[in-house]
Amino acid sequence: MKEYKIVELKLGFRNRTQNFEDLLNQHAREGWRFVSIPNGWNSMILERDKNR
C-alpha cells in the first residue's frame, strides 16, 4: 500500500534550483519518492510504501 504527501514549494527567489534539490533529497532520505507537480500548483506530490 502507498501513502502520499503534498509538499508546498517555498523556494524563494535565489538559488531556486538548489533549494528544490535540497528539498527533494531531504524527503528522499525519509523514503519519499517524487511523483509530480500538478500544473498551476505550487506544490509537489510524493509517495512511499506505507508498510516499510
C-alpha positions as CSV (number, residue, x, y, z in Angstrom):
1,M,0.0,0.0,0.0
2,K,1.2,3.5,-0.8
3,E,0.9,6.7,1.2
4,Y,1.0,10.2,-0.3
5,K,2.2,13.6,0.8
6,I,1.7,17.0,-0.7
7,V,4.5,19.5,0.0
8,E,4.1,23.2,-0.7
9,L,7.0,24.6,-2.5
10,K,8.5,27.7,-0.9
11,L,11.8,28.0,-2.8
12,G,12.4,31.8,-2.7
13,F,13.8,33.9,-5.5
14,R,17.5,33.0,-5.1
15,N,19.0,29.5,-5.6
16,R,15.6,28.1,-6.6
17,T,17.1,25.0,-8.3
18,Q,19.4,24.2,-5.3
19,N,16.6,24.8,-2.8
20,F,14.4,22.4,-4.8
21,E,17.1,19.8,-5.0
22,D,17.7,20.0,-1.2
23,L,14.0,19.6,-0.5
24,L,13.8,16.5,-2.7
25,N,16.9,15.0,-1.1
26,Q,15.5,15.7,2.4
27,H,12.3,13.8,1.7
28,A,14.2,11.0,-0.2
29,R,16.2,10.3,3.0
30,E,12.8,9.7,4.7
31,G,11.8,7.2,1.9
32,W,9.6,9.6,-0.2
33,R,9.6,9.4,-4.0
34,F,8.7,12.3,-6.3
35,V,5.5,11.7,-8.3
36,S,4.6,15.0,-9.9
37,I,4.0,18.7,-9.7
38,P,0.4,19.5,-10.9
39,N,0.1,22.3,-13.5
40,G,-0.8,25.6,-11.9
41,W,0.0,24.4,-8.4
42,N,2.8,25.5,-6.1
43,S,3.3,22.0,-4.5
44,M,4.6,18.6,-5.3
45,I,3.2,15.1,-4.7
46,L,5.4,12.4,-3.0
47,E,4.7,8.8,-2.3
48,R,6.3,5.9,-0.3
49,D,5.4,2.4,0.7
50,K,3.2,2.5,3.8
51,N,4.5,-0.8,5.2
52,R,8.2,0.0,5.1
